[in-house]
Amino acid sequence: MFSRTQIKVIEFVRNPHLELFNACGGTGSGKTVSTTKGYLSCILDPTYWKKDFGIFGVSRNTIQRNILGVGAEHGLEWMLEGLGLTLNMGGFNQHGLVKIPITRDFTARIWCFGAENMASISKMTGVSLGAVLLDEVPMFPEEVMAKIWTRIRGGKTKIFATMNPQSSNHYYKKKYIDNPNIRSVYVHYNPEKDNPGLSEDDKRRMKSGLSGFYYERDWLGKWVNAAGLIWPNFTTIDTDYDDFESFKCGFDYAASGVQATVLIGTRKNGQQVILDEHKYVARDLSHPASMEEITQRLTDWLWSDWQIKARGHIIYPDPATHIPMKRAMRQNGFQLIDGNNEDAGIIKMADLFTRKDVVIHSRCKNLLDEIGSYSWDPKAQERGEDKPLKSDDHFCDAVRYGVYRARPPLMISRI
């Protein structure tokens, strides 16, 4: 017996007049697995073998994690193993190319492109694609999506797209979903109905953790504007756990002279706890502390309060942090990996807070004060963008850099 959404995918694949399948749903709705199965059916269909195949994602890393699923269940590699086939990743890192030997005479070639900017898709020139999967497509810049569309549309090409609902003014909704000139199918995936892998307890927990526009988007599948607090469902704790496997820091340094650092511990069960915070504010911007002094204060705090040595300790700073500051931190022994400042990370963080994959210790007073007023910018919503009001958000940014950039590939839902 096929599910409602599986029937929609099958009908799309079989109908030669349809070109775009829009799979829309929140985290845990099952849209990515279902859509990947439909995409795989095209790869296995000899009528598509005259062309190569393509996958576009926010980056190659997200493609590997969300679609290829190397080493994890429910990804393309896992699906192929069930059919006795293998996924050859030999050319992925250098060329973005993966191969699937299907018969003695045919090997499917899948080109993987990050869609961060125009330069990242420049290599698609000259590549002819028979079936394409666009993962997290609303995260693509509008000009990048327009370029991809002109290159892949036409002929018998089948286009599968996965997405979380966004603002009602988002360009993708207006130009691709609501466009009457595009022969498309739109399917809303609901976690309660369309993900058989979720237990009833998981479904109840997910649903109860959503409110406001998050509920309308993730559960009801509505494209509505963001409003109100950005992270309303965070959890504070007073418990000092003793099962941490690793520690890291998120770091934000503003031109206003404010330096915000959060210490994040990762427990054995994968949960991340924002344990503590450190703040420096320059009293006189005409004579601020040197980069070396600020770094030494950070070093002293980690050692005096947490007995964490600077050498080898990982810090995820704002990518825009001044080079002299980064240099001073490295000279003190810190290992620096640029944080992820994509706007998409803000909503991802909301999901992690809701699922209690990330919790905050009550000692983090500055962070808790900021979250209480961390709100969406209504003017950005008019442009179809989810962006926060930029005011008193240094610790919120530091959390996002540390958690979202360094999160484990698979998060575990907890009570």
N, C-alpha and C positions, 0 to 999 in steps of 0.2 A: 504494500500500500504506500503510495507516494504522498508526501505532505503537500499542503496548499502551495507552498513556495517552490517545492521541487517540480510540481506540475507547471508552474509559470516558467521556470527555467527551461524545461523540456519543450514547451510550446514555443518559446523564443528561438531556441536552437533549430527547431524543425521548420519554422516559418521563414521562407526566403525573403519576405517583404519587410521584415523587421531588422533594424540595424543596431539599436542601442538598448541594453538592459540595465536599468537603474535599480540597484539593490540598496535600499535605504533602511537604516536601523541603528539603534544605539549599541553600546558595548554589550557583548554577550547575546546578541539577538540571533546569531547564526548566519548572518548575511555573507560573511567572507567565505566560510566553508561551502555553503550552497552555491555561491557564484563561482568559486574555484572549480567545483565539480562540473558546472556547466561549461566553463572554459576548457577543462580537460577533455570533455566530450568532443569538442571541436578539434583539439590536438590529435585525438585518436581517429578522427574521421578522414579517410583518404581524399575526400573532395577538397580538403583544405591544404593538402600536402604540396601544392605547387608554390606556396609562399612560406616565408618564415612566420614566427609568432612573436608577440611582444607583450611585455608587462611594464607598466609605468607606475611608479609609486613616489611618495614624498622624497625618498632617497633609496639607494640600493640596499641600505641596511634595513629599511622598513619592508622592502620587498622580500628580503631573505627571512625576516621574522614573521611577517603576516601571511605571505603567499607560499613561498617555497617551504617554509616550516622545517628547515633542516634540523634533524634531531628531535623534532617535537611531533606530537600527534596532531592530526587533522590538517596538516599542510599538504602541499602538492607531493612532496617526497613520500609522505605516509600513504597517500592515495595510490601512488604508483607502485609502492611495495605490495599493496593489496592485489595489484594486477600482475605481479611478477615482473615489473619494469623498474628501471633505475633512473635516478636523476644525476647526470654528470655535471658537477660544479667546476670542472677544471678550468674553464675560461671565464668564470664569473668575476673574480677580483680584478683581472686586468681588462677584460673587454665587456663585461656584463653579459656574457653569453653562457647559457646552460643548454645541455643537450639531453634528449630522451631517445635512446635507440628503441624503436618500436617494432620494426621488422628487420630481416636480414638486409633489405635493400633501402630502408628509409630510417633516417634519424631526424627527429624534430629539433629544430634550432629555435630557442627562445631568447630574444634580446631583452635585457632588463635595463630600463632607463630611469634614473632619478629625475624628478620634475621640479627641482629646486629653483631653477632659473633657465634662461634661454640657452646658456652655454652647455648645460647638462644634457640637453636633448639634441645638440648639434650633430652627434654621431648617427642619428637616425636617418640622415639624408641618404637616399639611395636604397634604403631597406624597404622591401615590399612585404606587408604583413597581412596574413589571412584571418587571424583572430587576435584580439587585443583585450587585455585586462587592465583597467585603470583603478588602482587601489587608493582609497581616501581621496577621491578626485576633487572635492571642494577645497582641499588644502593646496592644490596646484595654483600658482599665480595665473591670473586671467589670460595674460598674453602667452604663457606657456601652453595652457589648455587650447587656445585658439590655434597655435602652431601644430600641436599634436593632432587636433581634429582635421585640419586641412591635409595632413600627411596620411592619416589612416582611413579616412572615410572614402567609400566608393567600392564598386565591385561587390563581391560576396563577403566582405569583411564583417565579422561579428564583433561588437564592442560590448564588453561587460564592465560595469562601473560600480564600485562599492562606495558608500558614503554614510556619514552621520548627518542628520538634519542640521541645517545652519540657519542663519537669518533669512527671513522672508524676502529680503532684498538681495540675497547672494547672487552673484553673476551666473553661477551654474544653474540654479533653479530657473532663472529668467531666460537664459539663452539656450539651455539644452533640455531641461525637463519640460518646461512649459511651451517650448517651441513647436508649433503645429507642423512645421516643415520637416521635423525629424521623426522618423518612424521608430518610436521607442515604446518600451514597456516600463512602468514604474511599479515596484513592489515594495511594500513596507514590511519589514521583518520585526515581529514583536517577540521579545524574549520569552513571554509567557506561552506563546503558541508555536514558535518556529525554531526553538533550540532544544531538541530532545535530550541533549547532554546536560541540561541544568536540572538539578533536583528541585522539588517543590519548595524546600527550605531556601535554596539559592534564589529562586524566583521571588519569594516573599521578601527576602532580605534586600534584593535589588530594588524592588518596587517601593518598599517602605523608606528606602534611603534617598528617593528622588522627590523633589518638590519644585514648585514654580515652573519656570521655562525648561529646566532640566527634565522634569517629568513629561512635559509636553513634547519635547524633542526625542528623548531617549526611549520613552515608553509608548507614547502615542504616535510618534513619527511625524510630528508637525514641524514645518519650517516656520518658526516664530522668532521674533527678536529677543535677544538677551536683555534682561532687565534685573535690577536689584543687585544683591551681593553676589560676588563671583564664586566664593567658596563657602556656602552657607552650612554645609553638612560636615564640618571638621569635628574631630573628637579630641578632647584633651584627657590626659592621664596624669596621675601622680605616682604611678608605680615606677620604681627603678629596677628594670629588668637586668638579669645577669647572664643572658644568653646571646650577647652580640657577637657576631662573627667578623664584622668589619666596621670601620668608621670612615666618614668622608665629610667634607665641608662644601657648602654653597656660599658664594661670595659675590657681593655687589658693592661697587665703589662708584659714587656719584660725583659729578663735578661740583656739587654743592658742599662737598667736604664730608659727606656721610659715608661711613664704611659699615656694612652690615654683613655679618657672618653667622651661619647656622651650622651646628654640629649634628650630623645625621648618623644614627647607628642602624645597621641592618641586622635583624635577629635571625636565628636559625630557620624560622618558618617563612622568611622572606619579607616580613613586615618591616617597614622603615619608620623609625621613631626620631622625630626632631627633638633632640635632647637638650640643647642649650643654644644660647645666642651670645654674640659679642658685638658691641657697637662702639664706633669711634666717630665723634663729631668735631670737626675743626672749629675752634672758637674764633679764630681770626684767619679768614681766607687769604689775607695778604701775606700771612706767615704760617702756612699750614705745616703740620708735621711732615717730615720727609717720608718717602716710600719705605725706607729702611726702618724708620721708627714705627710706622704703622705695622709693618710686617713683624717686627720684634714684639710689639704688643700682642699680636695674634699668636705668635709662638709661645709667649709667656702664659697666655690664657689657657691654651691647650695643655700645656705641661702642668701648670699650677692647679688647675681645676679638674683635669681629666687624665693626667699622666700620659698624654699622647705626645710623642716626639714629632718634631716637624719633618725630620728626614724621612722621605718616602710617603708621607701622609698626602692623600689625594685631595685637591681642592678644585672645584668646578666654578670658575669665575665667569662673570659676564664676558662674552667674547670681545666686547668693546673696551674692556679694561686697558688702561694705558700700558704700553710696553714697559716703561720703567718700573711700574708696580709689579708686573709679571716677573721682570728680571730680578727684582728684590726678593720676591717670594721664592723663586727658584734658588737664589743664592743662599737662602735660609734652609734649603733642603726639601721644600714642598714640591710635589709632583702636580703639575697643572694640566688639566684637560678642559678645554673651553666648554662652558655650559651651553644648553640649547635655549635660545631666546625666541623660538618660533611662537607665534600667538597660539598655535594649536596646543602647545603645552599647557596653557592656562586651563583649558577645558579638560584636558587629560588629567591634570592635577585634581580638578573637581571630582572626577570619577574615582581617583585613587583615595581621596578623602572620604567619599561616600561609602566606599567598600571597606574602609578602615585598613587599606593597604599602607596608608600613611597616617600616623597620629602625631599629636603635638604634646610635649610635656608642659605642664602648667607653669614651669619656671620661665618659659619663653614669653615674657610679658610684652615686649615690643612687637613681636610677631603677632600675638593675639590681638593687640590693639589695632594693628594695621588691617588684619583680616576683617575686623568689625566694620571697616569702612571701605574695603576693597570692592569697588563697584564697576559696572559696565558703563562705557561712554555712549550716551544716546546719539551723539552726532555720528559716531562711527557706525552705529546700527543703520542709520539712514543710507550709508554707503554700502551696506551689506557685509560689514566687517565686525567681528567679535574682538573688541579691544577694550582694555581697562582705562579708567580715568587715571592719568599719570599724576599721582599725588600721594606722598607718604607710602610708598610701596617697595622700599628697599629690601626689607626682610622677606616680603612675598616673592620678590624677584630672586633673592638668594635661595629660597626654598625650591623654586622652580628649576634653577640651574643645577642644584645638587641632586634633586630627586628625579626630575623628568629626563635629564641627560643620562643619568647613571642607573635608571631603573632596570630591574631584571627583565629578561625577555618575556616571561610569563608571570603575572601577578596571581596570588592565591587569595581568594575571597575568604574572609573570616567573619565570625560573629562580632 
